[in-house]
Amino acid sequence: MGMNRRQFLRVSGAGLAASTIVALGFSPLPAMAETRHYKLAKAKETRNTCPYCSVGCGLLMYSIGDGAKNVTSDIIHIEGDPDHPVNRGTLCPKGAGLLDFVHSPNRLKYPEVREPGSKEWKRVSWDEAMSRIAKFMKDDRDANFVVNNAEGKLVNRWTSTGMLCASAASNETGYITHKAMRSMGMLVFDNQARV
């Protein structure tokens, strides 16, 4: 096989460079043979719905924790659910940034109330928050419930309070919510998907 001078210099230069790299400690065989640990191997997968808009994209949330009682698992990864019929595994930029939202120090995790005239928010229990909401709704319904209209016809309606429902809820949840609100006479009722 005949080689000219230029080909000889290329081959010998490549050989010299390769032997120098190996001599400095880099060997491609051990680097390629080393396995990388899959970060989600021991994580628990939980399906959820994105909280941002009315589309209702499906999420897969991965958390790590020992599963002991009274121990909160740490969410380490969030991605789109490829089996979800709405987004088929894709997420918008807000949905893709959900991990930052979950770990944000400004995220509100507990109910808080600010009393009239106060400038400070105070933390309350979930039971107290639900009791306050129920009390305010009952007081408003008792004060503003209309049994008969101006013509004397029976109407049984409550128009001073409204309900805005989440559009990412299932049909069954929407049906039950609609029936519960309508049974109290509430007419002002809408869904986030229309907003």
Summary of the structure (lengths in Angstrom):
residues: 195
radius of gyration: 30.8
end to end distance: 77.8
largest distance: 111.6
contacts: 403
relative contact order: 0.08
helix: 35%
strand: 24%
